[in-house]
Amino acid sequence: MRDKYGVAEDKYCYPGTDILINLLDIKDADLLAEAEVAFTAERYKTY
């Protein structure tokens, strides 16, 4: 596992991962990135 945030264990990440704890409870980096893109695109359309 790569250390995205420069710490071995971060209290803001799911245990054993470098995925930030999120409201969608997504623990897969690729799936979380897709969700972030979708939410950002939707938000961009509202302006």
Secondary structure, DSSP 8 states (H G I E B T S, - for coil): ---TTS-SS-TTB-TTS--B--TT----HHHHHHHHHHHHHHHHHT-
